[in-house]
């Protein structure tokens, strides 16, 4: 891997374990977009439910709906 690639990988890994302020101290304000992007991706993974989670919720709602219609007891 090139020096630039290694440096980028190092920054990305550090972003995962550091605060924004720590990252800026180590890599400077000009590279903070790497921290922002890494954290945004982490947050997106937390906020976007998996297909299994969605299916479970839909099944629960369907079961409640069917119970209300007295189809499923």
Phi and psi restraints in degrees (range 20) as a CNS / XPLOR table:
assign (resid 1 and name C) (resid 2 and name N)
       (resid 2 and name CA) (resid 2 and name C) 1.0 -70.5 20.0 2
assign (resid 2 and name N) (resid 2 and name CA)
       (resid 2 and name C) (resid 3 and name N) 1.0 164.5 20.0 2
assign (resid 2 and name C) (resid 3 and name N)
       (resid 3 and name CA) (resid 3 and name C) 1.0 -61.4 20.0 2
assign (resid 3 and name N) (resid 3 and name CA)
       (resid 3 and name C) (resid 4 and name N) 1.0 -39.6 20.0 2
assign (resid 3 and name C) (resid 4 and name N)
       (resid 4 and name CA) (resid 4 and name C) 1.0 -65.1 20.0 2
assign (resid 4 and name N) (resid 4 and name CA)
       (resid 4 and name C) (resid 5 and name N) 1.0 -43.0 20.0 2
assign (resid 4 and name C) (resid 5 and name N)
       (resid 5 and name CA) (resid 5 and name C) 1.0 -63.5 20.0 2
assign (resid 5 and name N) (resid 5 and name CA)
       (resid 5 and name C) (resid 6 and name N) 1.0 -41.8 20.0 2
assign (resid 5 and name C) (resid 6 and name N)
       (resid 6 and name CA) (resid 6 and name C) 1.0 -63.6 20.0 2
assign (resid 6 and name N) (resid 6 and name CA)
       (resid 6 and name C) (resid 7 and name N) 1.0 -43.2 20.0 2
assign (resid 6 and name C) (resid 7 and name N)
       (resid 7 and name CA) (resid 7 and name C) 1.0 -63.5 20.0 2
assign (resid 7 and name N) (resid 7 and name CA)
       (resid 7 and name C) (resid 8 and name N) 1.0 -43.3 20.0 2
assign (resid 7 and name C) (resid 8 and name N)
       (resid 8 and name CA) (resid 8 and name C) 1.0 -63.3 20.0 2
assign (resid 8 and name N) (resid 8 and name CA)
       (resid 8 and name C) (resid 9 and name N) 1.0 -44.4 20.0 2
assign (resid 8 and name C) (resid 9 and name N)
       (resid 9 and name CA) (resid 9 and name C) 1.0 -61.2 20.0 2
assign (resid 9 and name N) (resid 9 and name CA)
       (resid 9 and name C) (resid 10 and name N) 1.0 -42.7 20.0 2
assign (resid 9 and name C) (resid 10 and name N)
       (resid 10 and name CA) (resid 10 and name C) 1.0 -60.0 20.0 2
assign (resid 10 and name N) (resid 10 and name CA)
       (resid 10 and name C) (resid 11 and name N) 1.0 -44.6 20.0 2
assign (resid 10 and name C) (resid 11 and name N)
       (resid 11 and name CA) (resid 11 and name C) 1.0 -64.6 20.0 2
assign (resid 11 and name N) (resid 11 and name CA)
       (resid 11 and name C) (resid 12 and name N) 1.0 -41.2 20.0 2
assign (resid 11 and name C) (resid 12 and name N)
       (resid 12 and name CA) (resid 12 and name C) 1.0 -63.6 20.0 2
assign (resid 12 and name N) (resid 12 and name CA)
       (resid 12 and name C) (resid 13 and name N) 1.0 -43.6 20.0 2
assign (resid 12 and name C) (resid 13 and name N)
       (resid 13 and name CA) (resid 13 and name C) 1.0 -65.4 20.0 2
assign (resid 13 and name N) (resid 13 and name CA)
       (resid 13 and name C) (resid 14 and name N) 1.0 -40.8 20.0 2
assign (resid 13 and name C) (resid 14 and name N)
       (resid 14 and name CA) (resid 14 and name C) 1.0 -65.9 20.0 2
assign (resid 14 and name N) (resid 14 and name CA)
       (resid 14 and name C) (resid 15 and name N) 1.0 -34.6 20.0 2
assign (resid 14 and name C) (resid 15 and name N)
       (resid 15 and name CA) (resid 15 and name C) 1.0 -60.5 20.0 2
assign (resid 15 and name N) (resid 15 and name CA)
       (resid 15 and name C) (resid 16 and name N) 1.0 -36.2 20.0 2
assign (resid 15 and name C) (resid 16 and name N)
       (resid 16 and name CA) (resid 16 and name C) 1.0 -66.1 20.0 2
assign (resid 16 and name N) (resid 16 and name CA)
       (resid 16 and name C) (resid 17 and name N) 1.0 -26.8 20.0 2
assign (resid 16 and name C) (resid 17 and name N)
       (resid 17 and name CA) (resid 17 and name C) 1.0 -112.8 20.0 2
assign (resid 17 and name N) (resid 17 and name CA)
       (resid 17 and name C) (resid 18 and name N) 1.0 3.5 20.0 2
assign (resid 17 and name C) (resid 18 and name N)
       (resid 18 and name CA) (resid 18 and name C) 1.0 -121.3 20.0 2
assign (resid 18 and name N) (resid 18 and name CA)
       (resid 18 and name C) (resid 19 and name N) 1.0 163.6 20.0 2
assign (resid 18 and name C) (resid 19 and name N)
       (resid 19 and name CA) (resid 19 and name C) 1.0 -81.7 20.0 2
assign (resid 19 and name N) (resid 19 and name CA)
       (resid 19 and name C) (resid 20 and name N) 1.0 167.5 20.0 2
assign (resid 19 and name C) (resid 20 and name N)
       (resid 20 and name CA) (resid 20 and name C) 1.0 -61.3 20.0 2
assign (resid 20 and name N) (resid 20 and name CA)
       (resid 20 and name C) (resid 21 and name N) 1.0 -41.3 20.0 2
assign (resid 20 and name C) (resid 21 and name N)
       (resid 21 and name CA) (resid 21 and name C) 1.0 -65.3 20.0 2
assign (resid 21 and name N) (resid 21 and name CA)
       (resid 21 and name C) (resid 22 and name N) 1.0 -41.6 20.0 2
assign (resid 21 and name C) (resid 22 and name N)
       (resid 22 and name CA) (resid 22 and name C) 1.0 -62.2 20.0 2
assign (resid 22 and name N) (resid 22 and name CA)
       (resid 22 and name C) (resid 23 and name N) 1.0 -42.1 20.0 2
assign (resid 22 and name C) (resid 23 and name N)
       (resid 23 and name CA) (resid 23 and name C) 1.0 -61.7 20.0 2
assign (resid 23 and name N) (resid 23 and name CA)
       (resid 23 and name C) (resid 24 and name N) 1.0 -44.8 20.0 2
assign (resid 23 and name C) (resid 24 and name N)
       (resid 24 and name CA) (resid 24 and name C) 1.0 -63.1 20.0 2
assign (resid 24 and name N) (resid 24 and name CA)
       (resid 24 and name C) (resid 25 and name N) 1.0 -40.5 20.0 2
assign (resid 24 and name C) (resid 25 and name N)
       (resid 25 and name CA) (resid 25 and name C) 1.0 -59.8 20.0 2
assign (resid 25 and name N) (resid 25 and name CA)
       (resid 25 and name C) (resid 26 and name N) 1.0 -40.0 20.0 2
assign (resid 25 and name C) (resid 26 and name N)
       (resid 26 and name CA) (resid 26 and name C) 1.0 -81.8 20.0 2
assign (resid 26 and name N) (resid 26 and name CA)
       (resid 26 and name C) (resid 27 and name N) 1.0 -40.8 20.0 2
assign (resid 26 and name C) (resid 27 and name N)
       (resid 27 and name CA) (resid 27 and name C) 1.0 -115.1 20.0 2
assign (resid 27 and name N) (resid 27 and name CA)
       (resid 27 and name C) (resid 28 and name N) 1.0 -8.8 20.0 2
assign (resid 27 and name C) (resid 28 and name N)
       (resid 28 and name CA) (resid 28 and name C) 1.0 91.4 20.0 2
assign (resid 28 and name N) (resid 28 and name CA)
       (resid 28 and name C) (resid 29 and name N) 1.0 156.7 20.0 2
assign (resid 28 and name C) (resid 29 and name N)
       (resid 29 and name CA) (resid 29 and name C) 1.0 -59.9 20.0 2
assign (resid 29 and name N) (resid 29 and name CA)
       (resid 29 and name C) (resid 30 and name N) 1.0 -32.3 20.0 2
assign (resid 29 and name C) (resid 30 and name N)
       (resid 30 and name CA) (resid 30 and name C) 1.0 -67.5 20.0 2
assign (resid 30 and name N) (resid 30 and name CA)
       (resid 30 and name C) (resid 31 and name N) 1.0 -15.6 20.0 2
assign (resid 30 and name C) (resid 31 and name N)
       (resid 31 and name CA) (resid 31 and name C) 1.0 -110.4 20.0 2
assign (resid 31 and name N) (resid 31 and name CA)
       (resid 31 and name C) (resid 32 and name N) 1.0 6.8 20.0 2
assign (resid 31 and name C) (resid 32 and name N)
       (resid 32 and name CA) (resid 32 and name C) 1.0 -64.7 20.0 2
assign (resid 32 and name N) (resid 32 and name CA)
       (resid 32 and name C) (resid 33 and name N) 1.0 -20.4 20.0 2
assign (resid 32 and name C) (resid 33 and name N)
       (resid 33 and name CA) (resid 33 and name C) 1.0 -61.6 20.0 2
assign (resid 33 and name N) (resid 33 and name CA)
       (resid 33 and name C) (resid 34 and name N) 1.0 -27.3 20.0 2
assign (resid 33 and name C) (resid 34 and name N)
       (resid 34 and name CA) (resid 34 and name C) 1.0 -66.8 20.0 2
assign (resid 34 and name N) (resid 34 and name CA)
       (resid 34 and name C) (resid 35 and name N) 1.0 -43.1 20.0 2
assign (resid 34 and name C) (resid 35 and name N)
       (resid 35 and name CA) (resid 35 and name C) 1.0 -63.7 20.0 2
assign (resid 35 and name N) (resid 35 and name CA)
       (resid 35 and name C) (resid 36 and name N) 1.0 -46.6 20.0 2
assign (resid 35 and name C) (resid 36 and name N)
       (resid 36 and name CA) (resid 36 and name C) 1.0 -58.2 20.0 2
assign (resid 36 and name N) (resid 36 and name CA)
       (resid 36 and name C) (resid 37 and name N) 1.0 -45.8 20.0 2
assign (resid 36 and name C) (resid 37 and name N)
       (resid 37 and name CA) (resid 37 and name C) 1.0 -65.3 20.0 2
assign (resid 37 and name N) (resid 37 and name CA)
       (resid 37 and name C) (resid 38 and name N) 1.0 -41.7 20.0 2
assign (resid 37 and name C) (resid 38 and name N)
       (resid 38 and name CA) (resid 38 and name C) 1.0 -63.2 20.0 2
assign (resid 38 and name N) (resid 38 and name CA)
       (resid 38 and name C) (resid 39 and name N) 1.0 -43.3 20.0 2
assign (resid 38 and name C) (resid 39 and name N)
       (resid 39 and name CA) (resid 39 and name C) 1.0 -70.3 20.0 2
assign (resid 39 and name N) (resid 39 and name CA)
       (resid 39 and name C) (resid 40 and name N) 1.0 -35.3 20.0 2
assign (resid 39 and name C) (resid 40 and name N)
       (resid 40 and name CA) (resid 40 and name C) 1.0 -63.2 20.0 2
assign (resid 40 and name N) (resid 40 and name CA)
       (resid 40 and name C) (resid 41 and name N) 1.0 -42.5 20.0 2
assign (resid 40 and name C) (resid 41 and name N)
       (resid 41 and name CA) (resid 41 and name C) 1.0 -62.9 20.0 2
assign (resid 41 and name N) (resid 41 and name CA)
       (resid 41 and name C) (resid 42 and name N) 1.0 -41.6 20.0 2
assign (resid 41 and name C) (resid 42 and name N)
       (resid 42 and name CA) (resid 42 and name C) 1.0 -61.4 20.0 2
assign (resid 42 and name N) (resid 42 and name CA)
       (resid 42 and name C) (resid 43 and name N) 1.0 -44.9 20.0 2
assign (resid 42 and name C) (resid 43 and name N)
       (resid 43 and name CA) (resid 43 and name C) 1.0 -65.3 20.0 2
assign (resid 43 and name N) (resid 43 and name CA)
       (resid 43 and name C) (resid 44 and name N) 1.0 -39.9 20.0 2
assign (resid 43 and name C) (resid 44 and name N)
       (resid 44 and name CA) (resid 44 and name C) 1.0 -61.0 20.0 2
assign (resid 44 and name N) (resid 44 and name CA)
       (resid 44 and name C) (resid 45 and name N) 1.0 -39.9 20.0 2
assign (resid 44 and name C) (resid 45 and name N)
       (resid 45 and name CA) (resid 45 and name C) 1.0 -65.8 20.0 2
assign (resid 45 and name N) (resid 45 and name CA)
       (resid 45 and name C) (resid 46 and name N) 1.0 -33.4 20.0 2
assign (resid 45 and name C) (resid 46 and name N)
       (resid 46 and name CA) (resid 46 and name C) 1.0 -74.4 20.0 2
assign (resid 46 and name N) (resid 46 and name CA)
       (resid 46 and name C) (resid 47 and name N) 1.0 -35.5 20.0 2
assign (resid 46 and name C) (resid 47 and name N)
       (resid 47 and name CA) (resid 47 and name C) 1.0 -85.1 20.0 2
assign (resid 47 and name N) (resid 47 and name CA)
       (resid 47 and name C) (resid 48 and name N) 1.0 -28.0 20.0 2
assign (resid 47 and name C) (resid 48 and name N)
       (resid 48 and name CA) (resid 48 and name C) 1.0 -89.3 20.0 2
assign (resid 48 and name N) (resid 48 and name CA)
       (resid 48 and name C) (resid 49 and name N) 1.0 114.3 20.0 2
assign (resid 48 and name C) (resid 49 and name N)
       (resid 49 and name CA) (resid 49 and name C) 1.0 -71.1 20.0 2
assign (resid 49 and name N) (resid 49 and name CA)
       (resid 49 and name C) (resid 50 and name N) 1.0 153.1 20.0 2
assign (resid 49 and name C) (resid 50 and name N)
       (resid 50 and name CA) (resid 50 and name C) 1.0 -73.5 20.0 2
assign (resid 50 and name N) (resid 50 and name CA)
       (resid 50 and name C) (resid 51 and name N) 1.0 161.1 20.0 2
assign (resid 50 and name C) (resid 51 and name N)
       (resid 51 and name CA) (resid 51 and name C) 1.0 -62.0 20.0 2
assign (resid 51 and name N) (resid 51 and name CA)
       (resid 51 and name C) (resid 52 and name N) 1.0 -32.7 20.0 2
assign (resid 51 and name C) (resid 52 and name N)
       (resid 52 and name CA) (resid 52 and name C) 1.0 -66.6 20.0 2
assign (resid 52 and name N) (resid 52 and name CA)
       (resid 52 and name C) (resid 53 and name N) 1.0 -40.3 20.0 2
assign (resid 52 and name C) (resid 53 and name N)
       (resid 53 and name CA) (resid 53 and name C) 1.0 -63.4 20.0 2
assign (resid 53 and name N) (resid 53 and name CA)
       (resid 53 and name C) (resid 54 and name N) 1.0 -42.6 20.0 2
assign (resid 53 and name C) (resid 54 and name N)
       (resid 54 and name CA) (resid 54 and name C) 1.0 -64.5 20.0 2
assign (resid 54 and name N) (resid 54 and name CA)
       (resid 54 and name C) (resid 55 and name N) 1.0 -43.9 20.0 2
assign (resid 54 and name C) (resid 55 and name N)
       (resid 55 and name CA) (resid 55 and name C) 1.0 -62.9 20.0 2
assign (resid 55 and name N) (resid 55 and name CA)
       (resid 55 and name C) (resid 56 and name N) 1.0 -40.6 20.0 2
assign (resid 55 and name C) (resid 56 and name N)
       (resid 56 and name CA) (resid 56 and name C) 1.0 -61.7 20.0 2
assign (resid 56 and name N) (resid 56 and name CA)
       (resid 56 and name C) (resid 57 and name N) 1.0 -43.7 20.0 2
assign (resid 56 and name C) (resid 57 and name N)
       (resid 57 and name CA) (resid 57 and name C) 1.0 -64.6 20.0 2
assign (resid 57 and name N) (resid 57 and name CA)
       (resid 57 and name C) (resid 58 and name N) 1.0 -41.3 20.0 2
assign (resid 57 and name C) (resid 58 and name N)
       (resid 58 and name CA) (resid 58 and name C) 1.0 -64.1 20.0 2
assign (resid 58 and name N) (resid 58 and name CA)
       (resid 58 and name C) (resid 59 and name N) 1.0 -40.0 20.0 2
assign (resid 58 and name C) (resid 59 and name N)
       (resid 59 and name CA) (resid 59 and name C) 1.0 -64.3 20.0 2
assign (resid 59 and name N) (resid 59 and name CA)
       (resid 59 and name C) (resid 60 and name N) 1.0 -40.3 20.0 2
assign (resid 59 and name C) (resid 60 and name N)
       (resid 60 and name CA) (resid 60 and name C) 1.0 -61.3 20.0 2
assign (resid 60 and name N) (resid 60 and name CA)
       (resid 60 and name C) (resid 61 and name N) 1.0 -45.1 20.0 2
assign (resid 60 and name C) (resid 61 and name N)
       (resid 61 and name CA) (resid 61 and name C) 1.0 -65.4 20.0 2
assign (resid 61 and name N) (resid 61 and name CA)
       (resid 61 and name C) (resid 62 and name N) 1.0 -39.5 20.0 2
assign (resid 61 and name C) (resid 62 and name N)
       (resid 62 and name CA) (resid 62 and name C) 1.0 -64.2 20.0 2
assign (resid 62 and name N) (resid 62 and name CA)
       (resid 62 and name C) (resid 63 and name N) 1.0 -42.4 20.0 2
assign (resid 62 and name C) (resid 63 and name N)
       (resid 63 and name CA) (resid 63 and name C) 1.0 -61.5 20.0 2
assign (resid 63 and name N) (resid 63 and name CA)
       (resid 63 and name C) (resid 64 and name N) 1.0 -42.9 20.0 2
assign (resid 63 and name C) (resid 64 and name N)
       (resid 64 and name CA) (resid 64 and name C) 1.0 -64.1 20.0 2
assign (resid 64 and name N) (resid 64 and name CA)
       (resid 64 and name C) (resid 65 and name N) 1.0 -40.8 20.0 2
assign (resid 64 and name C) (resid 65 and name N)
       (resid 65 and name CA) (resid 65 and name C) 1.0 -63.6 20.0 2
assign (resid 65 and name N) (resid 65 and name CA)
       (resid 65 and name C) (resid 66 and name N) 1.0 -44.8 20.0 2
assign (resid 65 and name C) (resid 66 and name N)
       (resid 66 and name CA) (resid 66 and name C) 1.0 -66.0 20.0 2
assign (resid 66 and name N) (resid 66 and name CA)
       (resid 66 and name C) (resid 67 and name N) 1.0 -36.3 20.0 2
assign (resid 66 and name C) (resid 67 and name N)
       (resid 67 and name CA) (resid 67 and name C) 1.0 -64.2 20.0 2
assign (resid 67 and name N) (resid 67 and name CA)
       (resid 67 and name C) (resid 68 and name N) 1.0 -39.2 20.0 2
assign (resid 67 and name C) (resid 68 and name N)
       (resid 68 and name CA) (resid 68 and name C) 1.0 -64.5 20.0 2
assign (resid 68 and name N) (resid 68 and name CA)
       (resid 68 and name C) (resid 69 and name N) 1.0 -29.4 20.0 2
assign (resid 68 and name C) (resid 69 and name N)
       (resid 69 and name CA) (resid 69 and name C) 1.0 -87.7 20.0 2
assign (resid 69 and name N) (resid 69 and name CA)
       (resid 69 and name C) (resid 70 and name N) 1.0 0.2 20.0 2
assign (resid 69 and name C) (resid 70 and name N)
       (resid 70 and name CA) (resid 70 and name C) 1.0 61.7 20.0 2
assign (resid 70 and name N) (resid 70 and name CA)
       (resid 70 and name C) (resid 71 and name N) 1.0 28.9 20.0 2
assign (resid 70 and name C) (resid 71 and name N)
       (resid 71 and name CA) (resid 71 and name C) 1.0 -87.9 20.0 2
assign (resid 71 and name N) (resid 71 and name CA)
       (resid 71 and name C) (resid 72 and name N) 1.0 -34.3 20.0 2
assign (resid 71 and name C) (resid 72 and name N)
       (resid 72 and name CA) (resid 72 and name C) 1.0 -117.5 20.0 2
assign (resid 72 and name N) (resid 72 and name CA)
       (resid 72 and name C) (resid 73 and name N) 1.0 118.7 20.0 2
